[in-house]
């Protein structure tokens, strides 16, 4: 329908600018000139008599006598008519077909335009205030102002989303059509920002013990009275879990996956970790590393956790980036449920300050790119997976180790037995609802216990993480013992280290002697590097052939052969494999090198047999008395171990150690 269709040909007079006719209400303007100008392109009209202008709907009302021409729109203002008040009257006068045709032809655009009439021409400009008020009325919008940028949020289905800027531009385009020029849209945007400015302190107040999900809000503040609430914009939620709450849902596929992937004693802790993601608060200062060889379910677990919290509700910072603590990186933790990173690098952590700050309920500082600095409380729980746990430079930082939960995944799935659709089976609507129910139950048990199920002590965590870190830490943990006064040449130490790496399953690539010399003291702090003439050696250390880590290896088999020889009185000679660490004479480097190339047929002395039967020197029979050693040490306070051994023999070390323990000597 066009405005021309409302008049007969006899009523219209064509002019250079369009058409004119007699005003349906007031008649002629005066003289012989019709005073009602019609602009067919915009479906609007102007009455010279009253000085008012009208849109299509108003002209229909004017023709039917429902309004007077003086009730039109002033120049410089947009139409102000309640259409609902006249719909029934138009239908009664013209019929339903006419009304439908009229409604389909009406452009709401002219509700937001201001007419400017100059002679027989009419122009329009956008009513910025009316457009902005219309958008604010139909959408919930909040603006957080900043020094560099302003953030505009809009509310939908329980959460405030940072999509206000795009929504305003799209709505302005839809309302104004061809009048939505860039400068007009910018003015509308700025007007709405000024009208919806909100305090960031108030907007950041989110209930810590309420969690928004797809079909409502879970209130877990009182673990003895968990409540189910409706969505509300008053909670200021920025995120929601992609889960539908169903208190009768089960998760049999997830239960089976956990049983096949985790140790039984770890499963309750795993479910408590899922429950730990429900509150909007980092209550327990813990993070998780799931470690183990490939094909053990680590990636499936990570994907399951990601589906539980929602892909848009997580970030993926590595442990190394968090530890450095750059403000740009830490900003990505804001308003997230989890930080999830799969397949951590084994690269060393230079420092742990950023990580310790991010694991807890304290404030951290972030900076949005091209935006402002801000402080916020992190509630994103950290979960990582890796094959080898990355070591930290400061291996004595107990606060760092105390923040970890470690899960070992070692059930390797053969390629032919892999289920390529497993993650799809685990993340159905029903399975995730069932997992959510379990997470709630285990959250309750976690809160009542106030610590995680079978939580390991700090020292045990440290031991496991250091040993897993790299070949240096494994070697130091499994093979080295502190032994005051003993020494091992650096050449011998590197040979033993290489043999150890080659004996592991799977084999570990050994590093150079130089790198070993730089790194080993980090994991065996009792080591002292020294040299005598051209010989370089480590002091206060010895090799243990019975410590853990050698089971089933070439080393263990050689040790078993030695024990067999010692227990067999008829055996007079032994044959060793070409491993320098199994040399009987541990003090003479040249003889050890020769023994690695040929069979050893020399009969062992009583002292050698005695030393191997009882590895620790405290039980070696001394060649002196304790009092003699005490008197000699008092006379020679600046003695060294070589002088003591030359004077009384190696057995004197036993008395020296006892005297130090009794605090009779320093």
C-alpha positions as CSV (number, residue, x, y, z in Angstrom):
1,X,0.0,0.0,0.0
2,X,1.2,3.5,-0.9
3,X,-0.1,6.8,0.4
4,X,-1.3,7.7,-3.1
5,X,-3.7,4.7,-2.9
6,X,-5.7,6.5,-0.2
7,X,-6.9,9.2,-2.6
8,X,-8.8,9.1,-5.9
9,X,-7.4,10.6,-9.0
10,X,-9.9,13.4,-8.8
11,X,-8.6,14.4,-5.4
12,X,-4.9,14.6,-6.5
13,X,-3.1,17.4,-8.3
14,X,0.3,16.5,-9.7
15,X,3.1,19.0,-9.0
16,X,6.8,19.1,-9.7
17,X,7.6,17.8,-6.3
18,X,4.8,15.1,-6.1
19,X,1.1,15.5,-5.4
20,X,-1.1,17.8,-3.5
21,X,-4.8,17.7,-2.4
22,X,-7.2,19.1,0.1
23,X,-6.5,18.3,3.8
24,X,-8.9,15.6,4.8
25,X,-9.7,17.5,8.0
26,X,-9.3,21.2,7.6
27,X,-10.1,21.6,3.9
28,X,-8.3,24.3,1.8
29,X,-5.3,26.2,3.1
30,X,-6.7,29.4,1.6
31,X,-7.3,30.8,-1.8
32,X,-7.2,28.3,-4.6
33,X,-4.2,26.3,-3.3
34,X,-4.7,22.8,-2.0
35,X,-2.8,22.7,1.3
36,X,-2.1,19.0,1.8
37,X,1.2,17.9,0.1
38,X,1.9,14.2,-0.4
39,X,5.4,12.7,-0.6
40,X,4.9,9.3,-2.2
41,X,8.5,8.2,-1.9
42,X,8.4,8.3,1.9
43,X,4.7,7.7,2.4
44,X,4.4,11.0,4.3
45,X,2.3,14.2,4.0
46,X,2.4,17.8,5.2
47,X,-0.5,20.1,5.9
48,X,0.2,23.8,5.3
49,X,-2.8,24.8,7.2
50,X,-1.8,23.3,10.5
51,X,1.9,23.1,9.8
52,X,2.0,19.4,10.8
53,X,3.3,16.4,9.1
54,X,2.0,12.8,9.0
55,X,3.2,9.3,8.3
56,X,1.1,6.7,6.4
57,X,-0.7,5.4,9.5
58,X,-1.6,8.9,10.6
59,X,-2.9,9.8,7.1
60,X,-5.3,6.8,7.3
61,X,-6.5,8.0,10.7
62,X,-6.9,11.5,9.3
63,X,-9.0,10.3,6.3
64,X,-11.3,8.3,8.7
65,X,-11.7,11.3,11.0
66,X,-10.0,9.5,13.9
67,X,-7.5,12.4,14.4
68,X,-7.4,16.1,13.5
69,X,-4.6,17.7,11.5
70,X,-3.5,19.7,14.5
71,X,-2.6,16.3,16.1
72,X,0.1,15.7,13.5
73,X,3.8,15.9,14.1
74,X,5.6,19.2,14.6
75,X,8.5,20.0,12.4
76,X,11.6,18.7,14.0
77,X,9.9,15.9,16.0
78,X,9.2,12.2,15.2
79,X,5.6,10.7,15.1
80,X,4.0,10.3,18.5
81,X,0.9,8.1,18.0
82,X,-0.2,5.0,19.8
83,X,-1.2,2.7,16.9
84,X,-2.9,0.2,19.2
85,X,-5.6,2.8,20.0
86,X,-6.8,3.0,16.4
87,X,-6.4,-0.6,15.1
88,X,-9.9,-1.8,15.9
89,X,-11.5,1.4,14.5
90,X,-9.6,1.0,11.2
91,X,-10.6,-2.6,11.0
92,X,-14.2,-1.8,11.6
93,X,-14.2,1.0,9.0
94,X,-12.1,-0.6,6.2
95,X,-12.1,-4.3,7.0
96,X,-9.5,-6.8,8.0
97,X,-7.9,-7.1,4.6
98,X,-7.3,-3.4,4.4
99,X,-5.8,-3.4,7.9
100,X,-3.5,-6.3,7.1
101,X,-2.3,-4.5,3.9
102,X,-1.8,-1.3,5.9
103,X,0.3,-3.0,8.7
104,X,2.5,-4.8,6.1
105,X,3.1,-1.4,4.4
106,X,3.9,0.6,7.5
107,X,7.6,1.3,8.0
108,X,8.5,1.8,11.6
109,X,11.5,3.7,10.4
110,X,9.3,6.9,10.3
111,X,8.6,6.5,14.0
112,X,12.2,7.5,14.6
113,X,12.6,10.2,12.0
114,X,12.1,14.0,12.4
115,X,10.6,15.8,9.4
116,X,11.9,19.1,8.0
117,X,9.6,20.8,5.5
118,X,10.9,23.5,3.2
119,X,8.4,24.8,0.7
120,X,7.0,21.8,-1.1
121,X,10.0,19.5,0.0
122,X,10.3,17.4,3.1
123,X,13.6,16.0,4.5
124,X,14.1,13.7,7.5
125,X,16.7,13.3,10.2
126,X,17.0,10.6,12.9
127,X,15.7,11.2,16.4
128,X,18.7,9.9,18.3
129,X,17.0,10.1,21.7
130,X,13.9,8.2,20.5
131,X,16.0,5.4,18.9
132,X,18.3,5.0,22.0
133,X,15.3,5.0,24.4
134,X,13.6,2.3,22.2
135,X,16.7,0.1,22.3
136,X,17.1,0.5,26.1
137,X,13.5,-0.3,26.6
138,X,13.6,-3.5,24.6
139,X,17.0,-4.8,25.7
140,X,18.8,-5.0,29.1
141,X,22.0,-3.0,28.6
142,X,24.8,-2.1,31.0
143,X,27.9,-0.1,30.2
144,X,31.2,-0.2,32.2
145,X,33.3,2.9,31.3
146,X,37.1,2.7,31.2
147,X,40.0,5.0,30.5
148,X,40.7,3.5,27.0
149,X,37.5,1.6,26.2
150,X,34.0,1.1,27.4
151,X,32.5,-2.4,27.7
152,X,28.8,-2.8,26.8
153,X,26.9,-5.8,28.2
154,X,23.5,-7.1,27.3
155,X,21.5,-9.7,29.3
156,X,20.0,-12.8,27.8
157,X,18.9,-16.2,29.3
158,X,20.5,-15.7,32.6
159,X,23.9,-14.1,31.8
160,X,25.3,-10.7,30.9
161,X,27.3,-11.0,27.6
162,X,29.8,-8.6,26.2
163,X,27.8,-8.2,23.0
164,X,26.1,-4.9,23.6
165,X,28.1,-3.0,21.0
166,X,27.2,-5.4,18.2
167,X,23.5,-5.6,19.3
168,X,23.1,-1.8,19.3
169,X,24.5,-1.5,15.8
170,X,22.4,-4.3,14.4
171,X,19.2,-2.9,16.0
172,X,19.9,0.6,14.7
173,X,20.4,-0.8,11.2
174,X,17.1,-2.7,11.5
175,X,15.2,0.3,12.8
176,X,16.6,3.0,10.5
177,X,17.4,1.1,7.3
178,X,18.8,3.6,4.8
179,X,19.0,6.3,7.4
180,X,21.5,4.2,9.5
181,X,24.6,6.1,8.5
182,X,27.9,5.5,10.4
183,X,27.8,8.9,12.2
184,X,24.1,8.3,13.2
185,X,24.8,4.8,14.6
186,X,27.9,6.2,16.5
187,X,25.7,8.9,18.1
188,X,23.1,6.3,19.1
189,X,25.8,4.1,20.6
190,X,27.3,6.9,22.6
191,X,23.9,8.1,23.8
192,X,23.1,4.6,25.0
193,X,26.5,4.2,26.7
194,X,25.8,7.5,28.7
195,X,22.3,6.4,29.6
196,X,23.3,2.9,30.9
197,X,26.6,3.6,32.7
198,X,27.0,1.2,35.7
199,X,29.5,1.1,38.5
200,X,32.0,-1.7,37.9
201,X,32.1,-2.5,41.6
202,X,28.4,-3.2,41.6
203,X,28.5,-5.1,38.3
204,X,31.3,-7.4,39.4
205,X,29.4,-8.5,42.5
206,X,28.5,-12.1,41.5
207,X,27.1,-14.6,44.0
208,X,30.0,-16.9,44.9
209,X,27.9,-20.0,45.8
210,X,25.4,-19.8,42.9
211,X,26.1,-21.3,39.5
212,X,24.0,-20.5,36.4
213,X,23.2,-23.4,34.1
214,X,21.0,-23.7,31.0
215,X,17.7,-24.1,32.8
216,X,18.2,-22.2,36.0
217,X,20.5,-21.4,38.9
218,X,21.9,-23.8,41.5
219,X,22.4,-22.3,45.0
220,X,24.9,-24.3,47.0
221,X,25.7,-21.9,49.8
222,X,24.1,-24.2,52.3
223,X,25.3,-27.7,51.6
224,X,22.5,-29.1,53.7
225,X,19.9,-27.2,51.8
226,X,20.8,-26.9,48.1
227,X,18.2,-24.8,46.2
228,X,17.1,-24.5,42.6
229,X,16.3,-20.9,41.4
230,X,15.1,-19.1,38.3
231,X,17.4,-17.0,36.1
232,X,17.7,-13.4,37.1
233,X,19.7,-10.5,35.8
234,X,20.2,-9.3,39.4
235,X,22.9,-12.0,39.9
236,X,25.2,-10.4,37.3
237,X,26.3,-13.7,36.0
238,X,28.7,-13.4,33.0
239,X,28.9,-17.2,32.3
240,X,26.8,-20.3,32.6
241,X,27.6,-24.0,32.3
242,X,26.2,-25.7,29.2
243,X,24.4,-28.2,31.3
244,X,20.7,-28.9,32.0
245,X,20.0,-29.7,35.6
246,X,18.1,-33.0,36.0
247,X,18.3,-34.5,39.5
248,X,17.5,-38.0,38.1
249,X,20.1,-38.1,35.4
250,X,22.9,-40.7,35.4
251,X,26.3,-41.0,33.6
252,X,27.1,-44.7,33.1
253,X,29.5,-44.0,30.2
254,X,31.5,-41.5,32.2
255,X,31.6,-43.8,35.2
256,X,33.1,-46.6,33.0
257,X,35.6,-44.1,31.5
258,X,36.8,-43.1,34.9
259,X,37.2,-46.7,36.0
260,X,39.3,-47.5,33.0
261,X,41.4,-44.4,33.2
262,X,42.1,-43.5,36.8
263,X,43.3,-45.5,39.8
264,X,40.3,-46.3,42.1
265,X,41.7,-44.2,45.0
266,X,41.8,-41.2,42.6
267,X,38.3,-41.3,41.3
268,X,36.6,-39.6,44.3
269,X,39.2,-36.8,44.0
270,X,38.5,-36.5,40.3
271,X,34.8,-36.0,41.0
272,X,35.5,-33.5,43.8
273,X,37.6,-31.6,41.3
274,X,34.6,-31.4,38.9
275,X,32.5,-30.2,41.9
276,X,35.2,-27.6,42.7
277,X,34.2,-25.9,39.4
278,X,30.6,-25.2,40.6
279,X,31.2,-22.2,42.9
280,X,32.3,-18.9,41.5
281,X,35.3,-18.9,43.9
282,X,38.7,-20.5,44.2
283,X,38.1,-22.0,47.6
284,X,40.8,-24.6,47.8
285,X,44.3,-23.6,46.6
286,X,44.9,-26.5,44.3
287,X,45.6,-27.2,40.7
288,X,45.7,-30.5,38.8
289,X,48.3,-32.3,36.7
290,X,47.2,-35.6,35.0
291,X,50.4,-37.1,33.8
292,X,51.4,-40.4,32.0
293,X,52.4,-41.8,28.7
294,X,50.5,-41.3,25.5
295,X,47.2,-43.1,24.7
296,X,46.1,-43.2,28.4
297,X,43.0,-41.0,28.1
298,X,44.5,-37.6,29.1
299,X,43.1,-35.8,26.1
300,X,39.6,-37.4,26.5
301,X,39.6,-36.3,30.1
302,X,40.5,-32.8,29.2
303,X,37.8,-32.6,26.5
304,X,35.3,-34.0,28.9
305,X,36.1,-31.3,31.5
306,X,36.0,-28.6,28.7
307,X,32.5,-29.8,27.7
308,X,31.4,-29.7,31.4
309,X,32.5,-26.1,31.9
310,X,31.8,-24.9,28.3
311,X,34.3,-24.1,25.6
312,X,33.5,-20.4,25.9
313,X,34.0,-20.5,29.7
314,X,37.6,-21.7,29.7
315,X,41.0,-20.4,28.7
316,X,44.1,-22.3,27.7
317,X,47.2,-20.7,29.3
318,X,50.2,-23.0,29.8
319,X,51.8,-23.4,33.2
320,X,54.9,-21.6,32.0
321,X,52.8,-18.5,30.9
322,X,50.9,-18.4,34.2
323,X,54.1,-18.7,36.2
324,X,55.6,-15.6,34.5
325,X,52.4,-13.7,35.3
326,X,52.2,-11.2,32.5
327,X,49.1,-9.0,32.8
328,X,48.0,-9.6,29.2
329,X,48.0,-13.4,29.9
330,X,46.3,-13.2,33.3
331,X,43.5,-11.1,31.9
332,X,42.2,-14.1,30.0
333,X,41.4,-15.8,33.3
334,X,38.7,-13.2,34.1
335,X,35.2,-14.4,34.1
336,X,36.2,-18.0,33.3
337,X,35.3,-21.3,35.0
338,X,38.5,-23.1,34.1
339,X,42.0,-22.8,32.7
340,X,42.6,-26.1,30.8
341,X,45.8,-26.9,28.9
342,X,46.6,-30.2,27.3
343,X,50.1,-31.6,26.7
344,X,52.2,-29.3,28.8
345,X,55.7,-28.6,27.6
346,X,58.5,-30.1,29.7
347,X,60.3,-26.8,29.6
348,X,61.6,-25.6,33.0
349,X,59.6,-23.1,35.0
350,X,61.8,-20.1,35.7
351,X,59.6,-18.9,38.5
352,X,56.3,-19.9,40.3
353,X,55.0,-16.5,41.6
354,X,52.4,-16.0,38.9
355,X,51.1,-19.6,39.4
356,X,50.8,-19.3,43.2
357,X,49.0,-16.0,42.8
358,X,46.5,-17.5,40.2
359,X,45.8,-20.5,42.4
360,X,43.8,-19.0,45.2
361,X,41.2,-16.5,46.1
362,X,43.4,-13.4,46.0
363,X,43.3,-10.5,43.6
364,X,45.4,-10.5,40.4
365,X,46.1,-7.8,37.9
366,X,45.2,-8.1,34.3
367,X,45.3,-5.9,31.3
368,X,43.1,-6.1,28.3
369,X,44.8,-5.5,25.0
370,X,44.3,-1.9,24.0
371,X,42.3,-1.6,27.2
372,X,42.7,-0.8,30.9
373,X,44.5,-2.4,33.8
374,X,42.1,-4.0,36.3
375,X,42.2,-6.2,39.3
376,X,39.9,-9.2,39.8
377,X,39.6,-12.4,41.8
378,X,40.4,-15.4,39.8
379,X,37.9,-18.3,40.0
380,X,39.2,-20.3,37.0
381,X,40.5,-23.6,38.2
382,X,43.7,-24.9,36.6
383,X,43.9,-28.3,35.0
384,X,46.9,-29.6,33.0
385,X,48.0,-32.8,31.3
386,X,51.5,-33.8,30.3
387,X,53.8,-36.8,29.7
388,X,56.6,-35.3,31.8
389,X,55.9,-32.8,34.6
390,X,57.9,-29.6,33.9
391,X,60.5,-29.0,36.6
392,X,60.9,-25.7,38.5
393,X,64.1,-23.9,39.0
394,X,63.5,-23.5,42.7
395,X,63.0,-27.1,43.6
396,X,62.7,-26.2,47.3
397,X,59.6,-24.0,46.9
398,X,57.2,-26.0,49.2
399,X,54.4,-23.5,48.6
400,X,54.5,-24.5,44.9
401,X,54.3,-28.2,45.5
402,X,51.6,-27.8,48.1
403,X,49.2,-26.5,45.5
404,X,49.1,-29.6,43.3
405,X,46.9,-32.6,42.9
406,X,48.7,-35.3,40.9
407,X,46.9,-38.1,39.0
408,X,48.9,-40.7,37.2
409,X,47.3,-42.2,34.1
410,X,49.2,-45.3,32.9
411,X,46.5,-47.6,31.4
412,X,47.7,-47.5,27.8
413,X,44.9,-48.2,25.3
414,X,46.0,-50.1,22.2
415,X,45.3,-48.4,18.9
416,X,43.0,-51.2,17.8
417,X,40.9,-50.9,20.9
418,X,40.5,-47.1,20.8
419,X,36.9,-45.8,20.5
420,X,37.1,-42.8,18.2
421,X,33.6,-41.7,19.2
422,X,34.2,-41.9,22.9
423,X,34.2,-38.2,23.6
424,X,30.8,-37.8,21.8
425,X,29.4,-40.6,24.0
426,X,30.6,-39.0,27.1
427,X,29.3,-35.5,26.4
428,X,25.6,-36.1,25.6
429,X,23.0,-34.0,27.4
430,X,22.1,-36.9,29.7
431,X,25.7,-37.8,30.5
432,X,26.7,-34.3,31.4
433,X,23.6,-33.9,33.6
434,X,24.5,-37.0,35.4
435,X,28.1,-35.9,35.9
436,X,26.7,-32.6,37.2
437,X,24.7,-34.5,39.8
438,X,27.8,-36.4,40.9
439,X,29.8,-33.2,41.0
440,X,27.3,-31.6,43.4
441,X,27.4,-34.7,45.7
442,X,31.2,-34.8,45.8
443,X,31.3,-31.0,46.3
444,X,29.2,-31.4,49.4
445,X,31.6,-34.1,50.7
446,X,34.6,-31.9,49.9
447,X,33.2,-29.0,51.8
448,X,32.3,-31.1,54.8
449,X,35.8,-32.7,54.9
450,X,37.6,-29.4,54.1
451,X,40.3,-31.0,52.0
452,X,40.4,-33.3,48.9
453,X,40.0,-37.1,49.3
454,X,43.4,-38.8,50.0
455,X,45.3,-35.6,49.5
456,X,49.0,-36.2,49.3
457,X,51.5,-34.5,51.6
458,X,53.7,-31.8,50.2
459,X,56.9,-33.9,50.5
460,X,55.3,-36.7,48.5
461,X,54.1,-34.3,45.8
462,X,57.6,-32.8,45.6
463,X,59.2,-36.2,45.3
464,X,56.8,-37.3,42.5
465,X,57.1,-34.1,40.6
466,X,60.9,-33.9,40.8
467,X,61.4,-37.5,39.8
468,X,59.0,-37.0,36.8
469,X,60.7,-33.8,35.7
470,X,63.6,-35.0,33.7
471,X,66.4,-37.5,33.5
472,X,68.6,-35.6,35.9
473,X,66.0,-35.7,38.7
474,X,65.2,-39.4,38.0
475,X,68.9,-40.3,38.2
476,X,69.5,-38.3,41.3
477,X,66.4,-39.7,43.1
478,X,67.0,-43.3,42.1
479,X,70.7,-43.8,42.1
480,X,72.5,-41.2,44.2
481,X,72.9,-41.2,48.0
482,X,74.6,-38.6,50.3
483,X,77.8,-40.0,51.8
484,X,80.1,-37.6,53.5
485,X,83.7,-38.0,52.3
486,X,83.0,-40.2,49.3
487,X,83.8,-39.0,45.8
488,X,82.8,-40.0,42.3
489,X,84.7,-38.7,39.3
490,X,82.7,-36.6,36.9
491,X,83.6,-39.0,34.1
492,X,82.3,-41.9,36.1
493,X,79.2,-40.0,37.1
494,X,78.3,-39.3,33.5
495,X,78.9,-43.0,32.5
496,X,76.6,-44.2,35.3
497,X,74.0,-41.6,34.2
498,X,74.1,-42.8,30.6
499,X,73.8,-46.4,31.7
500,X,70.8,-45.4,33.9
501,X,69.1,-43.6,31.0
502,X,69.6,-46.6,28.6
503,X,68.3,-49.0,31.2
504,X,64.9,-47.3,31.5
505,X,61.7,-48.4,29.8
506,X,61.2,-46.6,27.5
507,X,64.8,-45.4,27.1
508,X,65.6,-41.9,28.1
509,X,68.0,-39.8,25.9
510,X,71.0,-38.9,28.1
511,X,72.4,-35.4,28.1
512,X,76.0,-34.2,27.7
513,X,78.5,-34.3,30.6
514,X,78.5,-30.5,30.7
515,X,74.7,-30.3,31.1
516,X,74.8,-33.0,33.7
517,X,77.4,-31.0,35.6
518,X,75.2,-27.9,35.5
519,X,71.9,-29.5,36.4
520,X,72.7,-32.4,38.8
521,X,73.4,-30.2,41.9
522,X,69.8,-28.8,41.6
523,X,68.4,-32.3,42.4
524,X,71.3,-33.5,44.7
525,X,72.2,-30.3,46.7
526,X,74.7,-32.1,48.8
527,X,77.0,-32.5,45.8
528,X,80.3,-30.4,45.9
529,X,82.2,-30.0,42.7
530,X,86.0,-30.3,43.2
531,X,89.2,-31.3,41.5
532,X,92.6,-32.5,42.3
533,X,95.4,-32.0,39.7
534,X,93.8,-33.1,36.5
535,X,91.0,-35.2,38.1
536,X,87.5,-33.6,38.5
537,X,85.0,-35.3,40.8
538,X,81.9,-34.9,43.0
539,X,82.3,-34.9,46.8
540,X,79.9,-36.3,49.4
541,X,78.1,-38.7,47.0
542,X,78.0,-42.3,46.2
543,X,76.1,-44.6,43.9
544,X,73.4,-46.8,45.3
545,X,72.7,-50.0,43.4
546,X,69.7,-51.0,45.6
547,X,67.6,-47.8,45.4
548,X,64.3,-47.8,43.7
549,X,64.2,-47.3,40.0
550,X,66.5,-50.2,38.9
551,X,63.9,-53.0,39.0
552,X,64.1,-55.2,35.9
553,X,67.0,-53.3,34.4
554,X,70.5,-54.3,33.4
555,X,71.8,-52.8,36.6
556,X,69.5,-54.9,38.8
557,X,70.5,-58.1,37.0
558,X,74.1,-57.3,37.5
559,X,73.5,-56.7,41.2
560,X,71.7,-60.0,41.5
561,X,74.7,-61.7,40.0
562,X,77.0,-60.0,42.6
563,X,74.8,-61.2,45.4
564,X,74.8,-64.7,44.1
565,X,78.6,-64.7,44.0
566,X,78.8,-63.3,47.6
567,X,76.5,-66.1,48.8
568,X,78.3,-68.9,47.0
569,X,81.5,-69.9,48.8
570,X,82.6,-72.1,46.0
571,X,82.7,-69.2,43.5
572,X,86.1,-67.6,43.5
573,X,85.9,-65.4,40.5
574,X,83.2,-63.2,38.9
575,X,82.4,-61.8,35.5
576,X,80.8,-58.4,35.1
577,X,79.0,-56.8,32.2
578,X,80.6,-53.8,30.6
579,X,79.1,-51.3,33.1
580,X,81.7,-49.1,34.8
581,X,79.2,-48.5,37.7
582,X,79.6,-52.2,38.7
583,X,83.3,-52.0,39.1
584,X,84.5,-53.5,42.4
585,X,87.2,-50.9,43.0
586,X,85.3,-47.7,43.1
587,X,88.3,-45.4,43.9
588,X,90.7,-46.1,41.0
589,X,89.6,-44.6,37.8
590,X,92.2,-46.2,35.6
591,X,91.5,-49.7,36.8
592,X,87.8,-49.1,36.3
593,X,88.3,-48.2,32.7
594,X,90.3,-51.3,32.0
595,X,87.7,-53.5,33.7
596,X,85.0,-52.2,31.4
597,X,87.0,-53.6,28.4
598,X,87.9,-57.1,29.7
599,X,86.8,-59.8,32.0
600,X,87.7,-59.4,35.7
601,X,89.4,-62.5,37.1
602,X,91.2,-61.0,40.1
603,X,90.2,-62.6,43.4
604,X,88.5,-60.1,45.7
605,X,90.1,-59.2,49.0
606,X,88.4,-59.7,52.3
607,X,87.8,-55.9,52.6
608,X,86.2,-55.8,49.1
609,X,83.9,-58.7,50.0
610,X,83.1,-57.1,53.3
611,X,82.3,-53.8,51.6
612,X,80.0,-55.4,49.1
613,X,78.2,-57.6,51.6
614,X,77.4,-54.6,53.8
615,X,77.2,-51.6,51.5
616,X,77.2,-48.9,54.2
617,X,80.6,-48.1,55.7
618,X,79.3,-47.8,59.3
619,X,79.6,-51.5,59.7
620,X,83.1,-51.9,58.3
621,X,85.5,-53.2,61.0
622,X,87.8,-50.3,62.1
623,X,91.5,-50.7,62.7
624,X,91.4,-48.4,65.7
625,X,89.3,-47.4,68.7
626,X,86.8,-44.6,69.0
627,X,88.9,-42.9,71.7
628,X,92.0,-42.9,69.4
629,X,90.1,-41.2,66.7
630,X,88.7,-38.6,69.1
631,X,92.1,-37.8,70.6
632,X,93.7,-37.5,67.1
633,X,90.9,-35.1,65.8
634,X,91.3,-32.9,68.9
635,X,95.0,-32.6,68.2
636,X,94.4,-31.9,64.5
637,X,91.3,-29.7,64.2
638,X,92.2,-28.8,60.5
639,X,92.3,-32.4,59.4
640,X,90.8,-33.7,56.2
641,X,89.3,-37.1,55.4
642,X,92.3,-38.3,53.5
643,X,94.6,-37.7,56.5
644,X,92.1,-39.5,58.8
645,X,91.9,-42.5,56.4
646,X,95.7,-42.7,56.0
647,X,96.1,-42.6,59.8
648,X,93.5,-45.1,60.9
649,X,91.9,-46.6,57.7
650,X,88.5,-46.4,56.2
651,X,86.8,-47.8,59.3
652,X,87.6,-44.6,61.1
653,X,84.8,-42.9,59.3
654,X,82.3,-44.8,61.4
655,X,83.7,-43.3,64.6
656,X,83.9,-39.8,63.1
657,X,80.2,-40.0,62.2
658,X,79.3,-41.1,65.7
659,X,81.3,-38.4,67.3
660,X,79.6,-35.8,65.1
661,X,76.2,-37.2,66.1
662,X,77.2,-37.0,69.8
663,X,78.3,-33.4,69.1
664,X,81.7,-34.1,70.5
665,X,83.4,-32.8,67.4
666,X,82.2,-30.4,64.7
